[in-house]
Amino acid sequence: MPTNFEVNGKPVSVNVEARMTLADCLRHHLRLTGTHVGCEHGVCGACTVIVDGYAVRSCLMLTAQAEGTKVVTVEGLSNDEALTPLQASFRKHHALQCGFCTPGMITTAHALLSEEPDCDADRVREVLSGNLCRCTGYISIVEAVLDARSAYKKP
Amino acid sequence: MKNAFIGSPIERREDLRFLRGRGEYLDDLLPDGLVYAVILRSSVAHGRIVAIDTAAALKIPGVHAVITAKDMPPTPPIVPMRLQPLPEFKPFEQPVIAHDKVRYVGEPMAVVIADSVAIGEDALDVIEVQIESLPAVADWHVAHEDKSLLFEGAGTNRSLTFNAVRGDADAAFKNAPYVRRETLRTGRHYGLTMEPRGVMAEWDAANGRLTVSGAAKVPFFNRRILAKQIGLAEDSIEMIENDVGGGFGARGEFYPEDFLIPFAARHLNRPVKWTEDRRENLMAMNHARQAEVDVEIACERDGTIIALRGHAHVDMGAYMRTNGAVGARNIAQFMAGPYRIPDVKLDVSLWMTNKTPVGTYRGPGRFETDFFRERLFDIVAEDLRLDRVEFRRKNLIALAEMPYQIATISPYVHEDAYDSGDYRQTLDRCLKEANWTEKAKLQGALVDGRYHGLAVGCFIEGGAAGPKEMARLEINDDGSISVYMGSSAVGQGVETVFAQIAADALEIPMDRIKWVHHGSTAYVSDGYGAYHSRSIVMGGSALLDAANNFKAALGEEAAKRLGCNASDIALGEDKVIGPGGKSLPLSDFAGLTREGAFLNKKHTYSYGAQVAHVAVDPKTGHVALIDYVVVQDAGRIINPLTLKGQVIGSLVQGLGGAFLEDLVYDAEGQLLTGSLADYLLPTASDFPNLRAFVMDEHPSPINPLGAKGAGEGGMVGAGGVIANAVASALQSFKPDLRELPLTPTRVWEMAQKR
């Protein structure tokens, strides 16, 4: 099924089976393996990508549904030179251990802070409660997101 | 040593790739010609296989093969025990694929190899399986009747009974002034990793070599098993560790798939990859924890503990495999925990049931046994009208009693002693940090519709399993240094902490340690992996030995080239310096390498205390965690940032076990909690108020670093402390709290009757 959309600022055209999820398309066809698949039933949040500004579970979205959208993955929130302020804050607060849930945490937090740079701790916890982490116990992740808010505030 | 990287909160080097989505996990690998394996699993808990018809599946375009037990004549290989390989367990070991009977829902029966996972799953749907059902053995009570036997040849569902003995408990009970007996139970949990398991195998037919990716935890052990099963020399197999999305004891053990996928790759002469889906993971990865104990304690009226005796029963699931006996053994050996109990006699029976087999899960046996003990202690303190803190302080093993000999386990005799520590110091620090004296006034108080409760518990955590670990240092072409470790990474940050240890040992900046390689069988001559909180103690100590050997060899080589004595050579940042300022760049010595080892049979015991303050809503059964403090002494702290990460991370897993997690089966042996919507994990909004304090007042005397394993302690104490806090909060209801997890339903029920 031919589908055209944008990934990390670049137009892509894919022709995949109708049953293929966006997660599998990103990982296996576009080889953007930063997006991880942890449950395939929309609970764990590891596969979260940003679609037209919204944090979305790419395991619950079919590739065909991405037609005409702008998709951003963890690779699109990264650069070669240095960590972004959000990533640096995760590192500073030791907000990751095995790293498997981390891309989903980064995309979810980025979508939140882009919309609500003044959110409080309760709001951060509420939004991140859709992303499971088995290593950190979340305390450090919440601290990292709160600490990164200043980078998202408009001057 | 001049450097002080050890002890500093160094930010992790592995984060740089993980944060940018540049980690490389097993499922990210996509070699040319790859085909995919999917596994047909039994939907029946107990039955005899009559027929498996694969004809229709083989007709589907894109299906390359369907492998069953018939492809492994005369019978499939067995998954052996890695730890406690007792002859008693032999009749209960698992074939890599079911051939005569199925014994749990999720047991592999056939492997489909296809061009895609989707095609493979289509094929699973058309494989016709006939199974003659047998009565399911749903729990240890049913197993105990020995009416329906999982292994007819064994004649019993009981694979073993461990005995833990110290002194003479029966004699001590005879004249005891106070005795209390209780039955307590824990739920069934598992070490759910966020990355599901996976294996990829590539067969090089020309050279007879097998490469297996997705290795974790114990790659050298697993290579030994695979080599024997598949009939290859060990050095014809390379096990490769990729980035690993969580271990927790469960990932990296040798599972049936660790044979089936390499077998399929060789069978088809193509690279084959299998990645587990979450439903499979819930029914195929090792389960853990489910135990029941009938335990009795004897005390003086002043609260001095005299003796402990009892019998625990562990629900082992369908097979004894790899490390499955560890949890049961630990329940017996560590029920006394950090307390002085002169006479102990505990039996633990291991019962085979029609459930997923059991293996270790972080703090194996310890979470269960700490709940049994600490809950019992609060019941006793209440009976004897003693302050629960003083009861514990009085009975804690004192500094002067170290090393302290604990109960000896048999069979597979295991004697052990706590190595060092001042247990009262961590208790006092924990009470202070938690503001216990002030807050204790809230015990049982109803404030704004919620009952408040506090509890305290003390724990020990074993670490540093021997017998050995290895490390190697090598000079790279650019003069930087690479570290190669026999230890494995499961997300705990070993690349960073080993770089800290190596840089301090060589007295060079950390960035000169360019790479820390770990977990693959090609890096060192032998390796023992990551379990029992052993990596820093065993790997770190091996690294110190490697550094000494490396410096000596470099000194000799440099002395030759500079025409001086080795003792005159100093190691600079990127060069060796001889007398009179003559120097040579390290890049001149590229390839120079030396291995080191650490041999050790003793264990480290880190220790600490935990305090919980909860508020219970009697209308909903919800328990809010107002505050939770863990204090842990780890002997010597290598990196306080990662250590605190381990304490809080393991604590939250323990809280999951105390409140949420339970693998529930029905009487037919069907798993009722087969998704993450049913098997509940803690989320970011559940436990926001957790605090960890780490100390290193009492180094371990058994290793040159002085370090102690400390990746599990937060979890070990959580069940008992939470149970006692909830019981305290609901004390006016006289709650019958003898079972975990404390689901909202259970808590609500306790708050209804007075």
Interface residues (C-beta under 8 A of the other chain):
Chain A: E17 R19 M20 R27 H28 R31 L32 T33 G34 T35 H36 V37 G38 C39 E40 H41 V43 C44 A46 T73 V74 E75 S78 L83 Q87 F90 R91 K92 H94 L96 Q97 C98 G99 F100 C101 T102 P103 I106 A121 V124 R125 E126 L128 S129 G130 N131 L132 C133 R134 C135 T136 G137 Y138 I139 S140 I141 V142
Chain B: E11 R12 E14 D15 L16 R17 F18 L19 R20 G21 R22 G23 E24 Y25 D27 D28 L30 A118 L192 T193 M194 E195 P196 D243 V244 G245 G246 G247 F248 D277 R278 V490 G491 Q492 G493 L641 T642 K644 G645 I648 G649 S650 L651 V652 Q653 S675 L676 A677 L681 P682 T683 A684 S685 D686 F687 P688 L690
